[in-house]
Amino acid sequence: MLQQTVARLRPLIRPDRMWTVTNAEQAAAVRAQLPAAARKRVLTEPVGRNTAAAIGLAAIHVRHATVATL
């Protein structure tokens, strides 16, 4: 499903701008399924919580990356 999601997003978002949040157990498998450019933007949750926490973690990193490029 991850590869299918990336394929759907490619017309809208370049792989080097995609972020993925996962847990430590799945991080290696997730990176293996992503395009090379997207592998650098895999966030690993230090402790699995829930969907809201994962979205919050991603939002902080996306905001930081956006500010750094301005």
mmCIF file of the N, C-alpha and C atoms, coordinates in Angstrom:
data_MODEL
# 
_entry.id   MODEL 
# 
loop_
_atom_site.group_PDB 
_atom_site.id 
_atom_site.type_symbol 
_atom_site.label_atom_id 
_atom_site.label_alt_id 
_atom_site.label_comp_id 
_atom_site.label_asym_id 
_atom_site.label_entity_id 
_atom_site.label_seq_id 
_atom_site.pdbx_PDB_ins_code 
_atom_site.Cartn_x 
_atom_site.Cartn_y 
_atom_site.Cartn_z 
_atom_site.occupancy 
_atom_site.B_iso_or_equiv 
_atom_site.pdbx_formal_charge 
_atom_site.auth_seq_id 
_atom_site.auth_comp_id 
_atom_site.auth_asym_id 
_atom_site.auth_atom_id 
_atom_site.pdbx_PDB_model_num 
ATOM 1   N N  . MET A 1 1  ? 0.815  -1.193 0.000  1.00 0.00 ? 1  MET A N  1 
ATOM 2   C CA . MET A 1 1  ? 0.000  0.000  0.000  1.00 0.00 ? 1  MET A CA 1 
ATOM 3   C C  . MET A 1 1  ? 0.867  1.269  0.000  1.00 0.00 ? 1  MET A C  1 
ATOM 4   N N  . LEU A 1 2  ? 2.011  1.208  0.653  1.00 0.00 ? 2  LEU A N  1 
ATOM 5   C CA . LEU A 1 2  ? 2.882  2.379  0.684  1.00 0.00 ? 2  LEU A CA 1 
ATOM 6   C C  . LEU A 1 2  ? 3.349  2.742  -0.717 1.00 0.00 ? 2  LEU A C  1 
ATOM 7   N N  . GLN A 1 3  ? 3.762  1.761  -1.488 1.00 0.00 ? 3  GLN A N  1 
ATOM 8   C CA . GLN A 1 3  ? 4.217  2.023  -2.852 1.00 0.00 ? 3  GLN A CA 1 
ATOM 9   C C  . GLN A 1 3  ? 3.087  2.578  -3.711 1.00 0.00 ? 3  GLN A C  1 
ATOM 10  N N  . GLN A 1 4  ? 1.874  2.094  -3.527 1.00 0.00 ? 4  GLN A N  1 
ATOM 11  C CA . GLN A 1 4  ? 0.730  2.610  -4.270 1.00 0.00 ? 4  GLN A CA 1 
ATOM 12  C C  . GLN A 1 4  ? 0.430  4.062  -3.885 1.00 0.00 ? 4  GLN A C  1 
ATOM 13  N N  . THR A 1 5  ? 0.562  4.381  -2.615 1.00 0.00 ? 5  THR A N  1 
ATOM 14  C CA . THR A 1 5  ? 0.338  5.750  -2.159 1.00 0.00 ? 5  THR A CA 1 
ATOM 15  C C  . THR A 1 5  ? 1.369  6.689  -2.767 1.00 0.00 ? 5  THR A C  1 
ATOM 16  N N  . VAL A 1 6  ? 2.629  6.273  -2.774 1.00 0.00 ? 6  VAL A N  1 
ATOM 17  C CA . VAL A 1 6  ? 3.690  7.090  -3.377 1.00 0.00 ? 6  VAL A CA 1 
ATOM 18  C C  . VAL A 1 6  ? 3.398  7.304  -4.862 1.00 0.00 ? 6  VAL A C  1 
ATOM 19  N N  . ALA A 1 7  ? 2.970  6.264  -5.543 1.00 0.00 ? 7  ALA A N  1 
ATOM 20  C CA . ALA A 1 7  ? 2.660  6.382  -6.974 1.00 0.00 ? 7  ALA A CA 1 
ATOM 21  C C  . ALA A 1 7  ? 1.529  7.382  -7.215 1.00 0.00 ? 7  ALA A C  1 
ATOM 22  N N  . ARG A 1 8  ? 0.518  7.391  -6.339 1.00 0.00 ? 8  ARG A N  1 
ATOM 23  C CA . ARG A 1 8  ? -0.583 8.356  -6.481 1.00 0.00 ? 8  ARG A CA 1 
ATOM 24  C C  . ARG A 1 8  ? -0.134 9.782  -6.196 1.00 0.00 ? 8  ARG A C  1 
ATOM 25  N N  . LEU A 1 9  ? 0.816  9.937  -5.292 1.00 0.00 ? 9  LEU A N  1 
ATOM 26  C CA . LEU A 1 9  ? 1.280  11.270 -4.921 1.00 0.00 ? 9  LEU A CA 1 
ATOM 27  C C  . LEU A 1 9  ? 2.290  11.869 -5.890 1.00 0.00 ? 9  LEU A C  1 
ATOM 28  N N  . ARG A 1 10 ? 2.988  11.027 -6.636 1.00 0.00 ? 10 ARG A N  1 
ATOM 29  C CA . ARG A 1 10 ? 4.058  11.515 -7.514 1.00 0.00 ? 10 ARG A CA 1 
ATOM 30  C C  . ARG A 1 10 ? 3.656  12.638 -8.462 1.00 0.00 ? 10 ARG A C  1 
ATOM 31  N N  . PRO A 1 11 ? 2.462  12.625 -9.044 1.00 0.00 ? 11 PRO A N  1 
ATOM 32  C CA . PRO A 1 11 ? 2.098  13.758 -9.910 1.00 0.00 ? 11 PRO A CA 1 
ATOM 33  C C  . PRO A 1 11 ? 1.956  15.081 -9.140 1.00 0.00 ? 11 PRO A C  1 
ATOM 34  N N  . LEU A 1 12 ? 1.754  15.005 -7.838 1.00 0.00 ? 12 LEU A N  1 
ATOM 35  C CA . LEU A 1 12 ? 1.526  16.198 -7.029 1.00 0.00 ? 12 LEU A CA 1 
ATOM 36  C C  . LEU A 1 12 ? 2.747  16.633 -6.209 1.00 0.00 ? 12 LEU A C  1 
ATOM 37  N N  . ILE A 1 13 ? 3.530  15.655 -5.759 1.00 0.00 ? 13 ILE A N  1 
ATOM 38  C CA . ILE A 1 13 ? 4.646  15.933 -4.840 1.00 0.00 ? 13 ILE A CA 1 
ATOM 39  C C  . ILE A 1 13 ? 5.882  15.181 -5.313 1.00 0.00 ? 13 ILE A C  1 
ATOM 40  N N  . ARG A 1 14 ? 6.988  15.890 -5.433 1.00 0.00 ? 14 ARG A N  1 
ATOM 41  C CA . ARG A 1 14 ? 8.249  15.227 -5.800 1.00 0.00 ? 14 ARG A CA 1 
ATOM 42  C C  . ARG A 1 14 ? 8.683  14.314 -4.651 1.00 0.00 ? 14 ARG A C  1 
ATOM 43  N N  . PRO A 1 15 ? 9.285  13.167 -4.962 1.00 0.00 ? 15 PRO A N  1 
ATOM 44  C CA . PRO A 1 15 ? 9.717  12.247 -3.902 1.00 0.00 ? 15 PRO A CA 1 
ATOM 45  C C  . PRO A 1 15 ? 10.647 12.889 -2.868 1.00 0.00 ? 15 PRO A C  1 
ATOM 46  N N  . ASP A 1 16 ? 11.466 13.856 -3.280 1.00 0.00 ? 16 ASP A N  1 
ATOM 47  C CA . ASP A 1 16 ? 12.363 14.492 -2.312 1.00 0.00 ? 16 ASP A CA 1 
ATOM 48  C C  . ASP A 1 16 ? 11.633 15.440 -1.363 1.00 0.00 ? 16 ASP A C  1 
ATOM 49  N N  . ARG A 1 17 ? 10.313 15.616 -1.559 1.00 0.00 ? 17 ARG A N  1 
ATOM 50  C CA . ARG A 1 17 ? 9.499  16.447 -0.673 1.00 0.00 ? 17 ARG A CA 1 
ATOM 51  C C  . ARG A 1 17 ? 8.502  15.618 0.152  1.00 0.00 ? 17 ARG A C  1 
ATOM 52  N N  . MET A 1 18 ? 8.507  14.295 -0.042 1.00 0.00 ? 18 MET A N  1 
ATOM 53  C CA . MET A 1 18 ? 7.597  13.415 0.689  1.00 0.00 ? 18 MET A CA 1 
ATOM 54  C C  . MET A 1 18 ? 8.174  13.068 2.056  1.00 0.00 ? 18 MET A C  1 
ATOM 55  N N  . TRP A 1 19 ? 7.300  13.012 3.054  1.00 0.00 ? 19 TRP A N  1 
ATOM 56  C CA . TRP A 1 19 ? 7.667  12.615 4.405  1.00 0.00 ? 19 TRP A CA 1 
ATOM 57  C C  . TRP A 1 19 ? 6.865  11.373 4.773  1.00 0.00 ? 19 TRP A C  1 
ATOM 58  N N  . THR A 1 20 ? 7.491  10.466 5.494  1.00 0.00 ? 20 THR A N  1 
ATOM 59  C CA . THR A 1 20 ? 6.827  9.254  5.964  1.00 0.00 ? 20 THR A CA 1 
ATOM 60  C C  . THR A 1 20 ? 7.136  9.106  7.447  1.00 0.00 ? 20 THR A C  1 
ATOM 61  N N  . VAL A 1 21 ? 6.127  8.803  8.237  1.00 0.00 ? 21 VAL A N  1 
ATOM 62  C CA . VAL A 1 21 ? 6.313  8.566  9.670  1.00 0.00 ? 21 VAL A CA 1 
ATOM 63  C C  . VAL A 1 21 ? 6.004  7.105  9.939  1.00 0.00 ? 21 VAL A C  1 
ATOM 64  N N  . THR A 1 22 ? 6.892  6.459  10.681 1.00 0.00 ? 22 THR A N  1 
ATOM 65  C CA . THR A 1 22 ? 6.706  5.053  11.008 1.00 0.00 ? 22 THR A CA 1 
ATOM 66  C C  . THR A 1 22 ? 7.318  4.769  12.373 1.00 0.00 ? 22 THR A C  1 
ATOM 67  N N  . ASN A 1 23 ? 7.199  3.543  12.818 1.00 0.00 ? 23 ASN A N  1 
ATOM 68  C CA . ASN A 1 23 ? 7.834  3.177  14.083 1.00 0.00 ? 23 ASN A CA 1 
ATOM 69  C C  . ASN A 1 23 ? 9.199  2.545  13.815 1.00 0.00 ? 23 ASN A C  1 
ATOM 70  N N  . ALA A 1 24 ? 9.978  2.371  14.846 1.00 0.00 ? 24 ALA A N  1 
ATOM 71  C CA . ALA A 1 24 ? 11.350 1.866  14.703 1.00 0.00 ? 24 ALA A CA 1 
ATOM 72  C C  . ALA A 1 24 ? 11.387 0.465  14.092 1.00 0.00 ? 24 ALA A C  1 
ATOM 73  N N  . GLU A 1 25 ? 10.414 -0.363 14.425 1.00 0.00 ? 25 GLU A N  1 
ATOM 74  C CA . GLU A 1 25 ? 10.393 -1.733 13.911 1.00 0.00 ? 25 GLU A CA 1 
ATOM 75  C C  . GLU A 1 25 ? 10.208 -1.791 12.401 1.00 0.00 ? 25 GLU A C  1 
ATOM 76  N N  . GLN A 1 26 ? 9.498  -0.834 11.825 1.00 0.00 ? 26 GLN A N  1 
ATOM 77  C CA . GLN A 1 26 ? 9.182  -0.867 10.396 1.00 0.00 ? 26 GLN A CA 1 
ATOM 78  C C  . GLN A 1 26 ? 10.023 0.093  9.558  1.00 0.00 ? 26 GLN A C  1 
ATOM 79  N N  . ALA A 1 27 ? 10.887 0.867  10.174 1.00 0.00 ? 27 ALA A N  1 
ATOM 80  C CA . ALA A 1 27 ? 11.623 1.907  9.455  1.00 0.00 ? 27 ALA A CA 1 
ATOM 81  C C  . ALA A 1 27 ? 12.448 1.354  8.291  1.00 0.00 ? 27 ALA A C  1 
ATOM 82  N N  . ALA A 1 28 ? 13.171 0.283  8.498  1.00 0.00 ? 28 ALA A N  1 
ATOM 83  C CA . ALA A 1 28 ? 14.008 -0.279 7.424  1.00 0.00 ? 28 ALA A CA 1 
ATOM 84  C C  . ALA A 1 28 ? 13.151 -0.769 6.260  1.00 0.00 ? 28 ALA A C  1 
ATOM 85  N N  . ALA A 1 29 ? 12.054 -1.436 6.555  1.00 0.00 ? 29 ALA A N  1 
ATOM 86  C CA . ALA A 1 29 ? 11.168 -1.940 5.501  1.00 0.00 ? 29 ALA A CA 1 
ATOM 87  C C  . ALA A 1 29 ? 10.519 -0.789 4.741  1.00 0.00 ? 29 ALA A C  1 
ATOM 88  N N  . VAL A 1 30 ? 10.153 0.269  5.456  1.00 0.00 ? 30 VAL A N  1 
ATOM 89  C CA . VAL A 1 30 ? 9.546  1.439  4.811  1.00 0.00 ? 30 VAL A CA 1 
ATOM 90  C C  . VAL A 1 30 ? 10.546 2.089  3.867  1.00 0.00 ? 30 VAL A C  1 
ATOM 91  N N  . ARG A 1 31 ? 11.778 2.306  4.332  1.00 0.00 ? 31 ARG A N  1 
ATOM 92  C CA . ARG A 1 31 ? 12.805 2.918  3.472  1.00 0.00 ? 31 ARG A CA 1 
ATOM 93  C C  . ARG A 1 31 ? 13.037 2.094  2.208  1.00 0.00 ? 31 ARG A C  1 
ATOM 94  N N  . ALA A 1 32 ? 13.018 0.789  2.341  1.00 0.00 ? 32 ALA A N  1 
ATOM 95  C CA . ALA A 1 32 ? 13.260 -0.093 1.188  1.00 0.00 ? 32 ALA A CA 1 
ATOM 96  C C  . ALA A 1 32 ? 12.174 0.043  0.123  1.00 0.00 ? 32 ALA A C  1 
ATOM 97  N N  . GLN A 1 33 ? 10.983 0.455  0.508  1.00 0.00 ? 33 GLN A N  1 
ATOM 98  C CA . GLN A 1 33 ? 9.872  0.562  -0.435 1.00 0.00 ? 33 GLN A CA 1 
ATOM 99  C C  . GLN A 1 33 ? 9.738  1.946  -1.062 1.00 0.00 ? 33 GLN A C  1 
ATOM 100 N N  . LEU A 1 34 ? 10.458 2.914  -0.532 1.00 0.00 ? 34 LEU A N  1 
ATOM 101 C CA . LEU A 1 34 ? 10.335 4.290  -1.020 1.00 0.00 ? 34 LEU A CA 1 
ATOM 102 C C  . LEU A 1 34 ? 11.338 4.580  -2.125 1.00 0.00 ? 34 LEU A C  1 
ATOM 103 N N  . PRO A 1 35 ? 11.041 5.554  -2.986 1.00 0.00 ? 35 PRO A N  1 
ATOM 104 C CA . PRO A 1 35 ? 12.035 6.001  -3.959 1.00 0.00 ? 35 PRO A CA 1 
ATOM 105 C C  . PRO A 1 35 ? 13.250 6.556  -3.211 1.00 0.00 ? 35 PRO A C  1 
ATOM 106 N N  . ALA A 1 36 ? 14.410 6.485  -3.829 1.00 0.00 ? 36 ALA A N  1 
ATOM 107 C CA . ALA A 1 36 ? 15.654 6.905  -3.168 1.00 0.00 ? 36 ALA A CA 1 
ATOM 108 C C  . ALA A 1 36 ? 15.557 8.305  -2.579 1.00 0.00 ? 36 ALA A C  1 
ATOM 109 N N  . ALA A 1 37 ? 14.951 9.237  -3.300 1.00 0.00 ? 37 ALA A N  1 
ATOM 110 C CA . ALA A 1 37 ? 14.860 10.627 -2.831 1.00 0.00 ? 37 ALA A CA 1 
ATOM 111 C C  . ALA A 1 37 ? 14.013 10.753 -1.568 1.00 0.00 ? 37 ALA A C  1 
ATOM 112 N N  . ALA A 1 38 ? 13.044 9.879  -1.378 1.00 0.00 ? 38 ALA A N  1 
ATOM 113 C CA . ALA A 1 38 ? 12.146 9.959  -0.223 1.00 0.00 ? 38 ALA A CA 1 
ATOM 114 C C  . ALA A 1 38 ? 12.710 9.244  1.000  1.00 0.00 ? 38 ALA A C  1 
ATOM 115 N N  . ARG A 1 39 ? 13.734 8.441  0.834  1.00 0.00 ? 39 ARG A N  1 
ATOM 116 C CA . ARG A 1 39 ? 14.298 7.679  1.961  1.00 0.00 ? 39 ARG A CA 1 
ATOM 117 C C  . ARG A 1 39 ? 14.923 8.575  3.019  1.00 0.00 ? 39 ARG A C  1 
ATOM 118 N N  . LYS A 1 40 ? 15.339 9.759  2.626  1.00 0.00 ? 40 LYS A N  1 
ATOM 119 C CA . LYS A 1 40 ? 15.962 10.686 3.573  1.00 0.00 ? 40 LYS A CA 1 
ATOM 120 C C  . LYS A 1 40 ? 14.938 11.331 4.496  1.00 0.00 ? 40 LYS A C  1 
ATOM 121 N N  . ARG A 1 41 ? 13.670 11.219 4.158  1.00 0.00 ? 41 ARG A N  1 
ATOM 122 C CA . ARG A 1 41 ? 12.622 11.892 4.914  1.00 0.00 ? 41 ARG A CA 1 
ATOM 123 C C  . ARG A 1 41 ? 11.682 10.898 5.594  1.00 0.00 ? 41 ARG A C  1 
ATOM 124 N N  . VAL A 1 42 ? 12.263 9.890  6.191  1.00 0.00 ? 42 VAL A N  1 
ATOM 125 C CA . VAL A 1 42 ? 11.480 8.941  6.981  1.00 0.00 ? 42 VAL A CA 1 
ATOM 126 C C  . VAL A 1 42 ? 11.694 9.292  8.446  1.00 0.00 ? 42 VAL A C  1 
ATOM 127 N N  . LEU A 1 43 ? 10.621 9.639  9.120  1.00 0.00 ? 43 LEU A N  1 
ATOM 128 C CA . LEU A 1 43 ? 10.681 9.956  10.539 1.00 0.00 ? 43 LEU A CA 1 
ATOM 129 C C  . LEU A 1 43 ? 10.299 8.716  11.327 1.00 0.00 ? 43 LEU A C  1 
ATOM 130 N N  . THR A 1 44 ? 11.110 8.397  12.304 1.00 0.00 ? 44 THR A N  1 
ATOM 131 C CA . THR A 1 44 ? 10.847 7.236  13.142 1.00 0.00 ? 44 THR A CA 1 
ATOM 132 C C  . THR A 1 44 ? 10.380 7.718  14.505 1.00 0.00 ? 44 THR A C  1 
ATOM 133 N N  . GLU A 1 45 ? 9.190  7.327  14.871 1.00 0.00 ? 45 GLU A N  1 
ATOM 134 C CA . GLU A 1 45 ? 8.665  7.707  16.178 1.00 0.00 ? 45 GLU A CA 1 
ATOM 135 C C  . GLU A 1 45 ? 9.502  7.055  17.268 1.00 0.00 ? 45 GLU A C  1 
ATOM 136 N N  . PRO A 1 46 ? 9.941  7.825  18.249 1.00 0.00 ? 46 PRO A N  1 
ATOM 137 C CA . PRO A 1 46 ? 10.715 7.228  19.332 1.00 0.00 ? 46 PRO A CA 1 
ATOM 138 C C  . PRO A 1 46 ? 9.879  6.248  20.145 1.00 0.00 ? 46 PRO A C  1 
ATOM 139 N N  . VAL A 1 47 ? 8.608  6.577  20.307 1.00 0.00 ? 47 VAL A N  1 
ATOM 140 C CA . VAL A 1 47 ? 7.664  5.711  21.009 1.00 0.00 ? 47 VAL A CA 1 
ATOM 141 C C  . VAL A 1 47 ? 6.355  5.780  20.247 1.00 0.00 ? 47 VAL A C  1 
ATOM 142 N N  . GLY A 1 48 ? 5.834  4.633  19.823 1.00 0.00 ? 48 GLY A N  1 
ATOM 143 C CA . GLY A 1 48 ? 4.564  4.610  19.110 1.00 0.00 ? 48 GLY A CA 1 
ATOM 144 C C  . GLY A 1 48 ? 3.438  5.093  20.013 1.00 0.00 ? 48 GLY A C  1 
ATOM 145 N N  . ARG A 1 49 ? 2.687  6.070  19.549 1.00 0.00 ? 49 ARG A N  1 
ATOM 146 C CA . ARG A 1 49 ? 1.572  6.597  20.338 1.00 0.00 ? 49 ARG A CA 1 
ATOM 147 C C  . ARG A 1 49 ? 0.267  6.357  19.582 1.00 0.00 ? 49 ARG A C  1 
ATOM 148 N N  . ASN A 1 50 ? -0.045 7.268  18.696 1.00 0.00 ? 50 ASN A N  1 
ATOM 149 C CA . ASN A 1 50 ? -1.264 7.135  17.909 1.00 0.00 ? 50 ASN A CA 1 
ATOM 150 C C  . ASN A 1 50 ? -1.136 8.021  16.673 1.00 0.00 ? 50 ASN A C  1 
ATOM 151 N N  . THR A 1 51 ? -2.160 8.047  15.882 1.00 0.00 ? 51 THR A N  1 
ATOM 152 C CA . THR A 1 51 ? -2.117 8.806  14.636 1.00 0.00 ? 51 THR A CA 1 
ATOM 153 C C  . THR A 1 51 ? -1.885 10.293 14.880 1.00 0.00 ? 51 THR A C  1 
ATOM 154 N N  . ALA A 1 52 ? -2.530 10.869 15.861 1.00 0.00 ? 52 ALA A N  1 
ATOM 155 C CA . ALA A 1 52 ? -2.380 12.304 16.125 1.00 0.00 ? 52 ALA A CA 1 
ATOM 156 C C  . ALA A 1 52 ? -0.935 12.653 16.477 1.00 0.00 ? 52 ALA A C  1 
ATOM 157 N N  . ALA A 1 53 ? -0.289 11.839 17.272 1.00 0.00 ? 53 ALA A N  1 
ATOM 158 C CA . ALA A 1 53 ? 1.112  12.092 17.632 1.00 0.00 ? 53 ALA A CA 1 
ATOM 159 C C  . ALA A 1 53 ? 2.020  11.997 16.404 1.00 0.00 ? 53 ALA A C  1 
ATOM 160 N N  . ALA A 1 54 ? 1.762  11.035 15.537 1.00 0.00 ? 54 ALA A N  1 
ATOM 161 C CA . ALA A 1 54 ? 2.558  10.890 14.313 1.00 0.00 ? 54 ALA A CA 1 
ATOM 162 C C  . ALA A 1 54 ? 2.372  12.099 13.405 1.00 0.00 ? 54 ALA A C  1 
ATOM 163 N N  . ILE A 1 55 ? 1.154  12.593 13.293 1.00 0.00 ? 55 ILE A N  1 
ATOM 164 C CA . ILE A 1 55 ? 0.888  13.781 12.472 1.00 0.00 ? 55 ILE A CA 1 
ATOM 165 C C  . ILE A 1 55 ? 1.580  15.000 13.081 1.00 0.00 ? 55 ILE A C  1 
ATOM 166 N N  . GLY A 1 56 ? 1.533  15.118 14.381 1.00 0.00 ? 56 GLY A N  1 
ATOM 167 C CA . GLY A 1 56 ? 2.218  16.222 15.049 1.00 0.00 ? 56 GLY A CA 1 
ATOM 168 C C  . GLY A 1 56 ? 3.720  16.187 14.824 1.00 0.00 ? 56 GLY A C  1 
ATOM 169 N N  . LEU A 1 57 ? 4.318  15.020 14.945 1.00 0.00 ? 57 LEU A N  1 
ATOM 170 C CA . LEU A 1 57 ? 5.755  14.868 14.692 1.00 0.00 ? 57 LEU A CA 1 
ATOM 171 C C  . LEU A 1 57 ? 6.090  15.280 13.266 1.00 0.00 ? 57 LEU A C  1 
ATOM 172 N N  . ALA A 1 58 ? 5.317  14.808 12.309 1.00 0.00 ? 58 ALA A N  1 
ATOM 173 C CA . ALA A 1 58 ? 5.561  15.157 10.906 1.00 0.00 ? 58 ALA A CA 1 
ATOM 174 C C  . ALA A 1 58 ? 5.387  16.653 10.681 1.00 0.00 ? 58 ALA A C  1 
ATOM 175 N N  . ALA A 1 59 ? 4.373  17.255 11.282 1.00 0.00 ? 59 ALA A N  1 
ATOM 176 C CA . ALA A 1 59 ? 4.126  18.687 11.097 1.00 0.00 ? 59 ALA A CA 1 
ATOM 177 C C  . ALA A 1 59 ? 5.299  19.520 11.599 1.00 0.00 ? 59 ALA A C  1 
ATOM 178 N N  . ILE A 1 60 ? 5.866  19.141 12.723 1.00 0.00 ? 60 ILE A N  1 
ATOM 179 C CA . ILE A 1 60 ? 7.021  19.861 13.261 1.00 0.00 ? 60 ILE A CA 1 
ATOM 180 C C  . ILE A 1 60 ? 8.194  19.777 12.294 1.00 0.00 ? 60 ILE A C  1 
ATOM 181 N N  . HIS A 1 61 ? 8.464  18.599 11.782 1.00 0.00 ? 61 HIS A N  1 
ATOM 182 C CA . HIS A 1 61 ? 9.591  18.426 10.855 1.00 0.00 ? 61 HIS A CA 1 
ATOM 183 C C  . HIS A 1 61 ? 9.353  19.140 9.524  1.00 0.00 ? 61 HIS A C  1 
ATOM 184 N N  . VAL A 1 62 ? 8.143  19.067 9.005  1.00 0.00 ? 62 VAL A N  1 
ATOM 185 C CA . VAL A 1 62 ? 7.834  19.755 7.748  1.00 0.00 ? 62 VAL A CA 1 
ATOM 186 C C  . VAL A 1 62 ? 7.973  21.257 7.936  1.00 0.00 ? 62 VAL A C  1 
ATOM 187 N N  . ARG A 1 63 ? 7.479  21.775 9.021  1.00 0.00 ? 63 ARG A N  1 
ATOM 188 C CA . ARG A 1 63 ? 7.588  23.217 9.301  1.00 0.00 ? 63 ARG A CA 1 
ATOM 189 C C  . ARG A 1 63 ? 9.050  23.632 9.407  1.00 0.00 ? 63 ARG A C  1 
ATOM 190 N N  . HIS A 1 64 ? 9.828  22.854 10.120 1.00 0.00 ? 64 HIS A N  1 
ATOM 191 C CA . HIS A 1 64 ? 11.250 23.156 10.275 1.00 0.00 ? 64 HIS A CA 1 
ATOM 192 C C  . HIS A 1 64 ? 11.960 23.134 8.913  1.00 0.00 ? 64 HIS A C  1 
ATOM 193 N N  . ALA A 1 65 ? 11.657 22.145 8.096  1.00 0.00 ? 65 ALA A N  1 
ATOM 194 C CA . ALA A 1 65 ? 12.285 22.033 6.775  1.00 0.00 ? 65 ALA A CA 1 
ATOM 195 C C  . ALA A 1 65 ? 11.864 23.192 5.878  1.00 0.00 ? 65 ALA A C  1 
ATOM 196 N N  . THR A 1 66 ? 10.612 23.623 5.999  1.00 0.00 ? 66 THR A N  1 
ATOM 197 C CA . THR A 1 66 ? 10.107 24.722 5.182  1.00 0.00 ? 66 THR A CA 1 
ATOM 198 C C  . THR A 1 66 ? 10.778 26.034 5.581  1.00 0.00 ? 66 THR A C  1 
ATOM 199 N N  . VAL A 1 67 ? 10.893 26.284 6.851  1.00 0.00 ? 67 VAL A N  1 
ATOM 200 C CA . VAL A 1 67 ? 11.532 27.512 7.338  1.00 0.00 ? 67 VAL A CA 1 
ATOM 201 C C  . VAL A 1 67 ? 13.004 27.527 6.955  1.00 0.00 ? 67 VAL A C  1 
ATOM 202 N N  . ALA A 1 68 ? 13.660 26.375 7.019  1.00 0.00 ? 68 ALA A N  1 
ATOM 203 C CA . ALA A 1 68 ? 15.089 26.292 6.697  1.00 0.00 ? 68 ALA A CA 1 
ATOM 204 C C  . ALA A 1 68 ? 15.364 26.599 5.232  1.00 0.00 ? 68 ALA A C  1 
ATOM 205 N N  . THR A 1 69 ? 14.388 26.377 4.343  1.00 0.00 ? 69 THR A N  1 
ATOM 206 C CA . THR A 1 69 ? 14.618 26.614 2.915  1.00 0.00 ? 69 THR A CA 1 
ATOM 207 C C  . THR A 1 69 ? 14.218 28.016 2.486  1.00 0.00 ? 69 THR A C  1 
ATOM 208 N N  . LEU A 1 70 ? 13.594 28.791 3.375  1.00 0.00 ? 70 LEU A N  1 
ATOM 209 C CA . LEU A 1 70 ? 13.182 30.157 3.002  1.00 0.00 ? 70 LEU A CA 1 
ATOM 210 C C  . LEU A 1 70 ? 14.306 31.123 3.048  1.00 0.00 ? 70 LEU A C  1 
# 
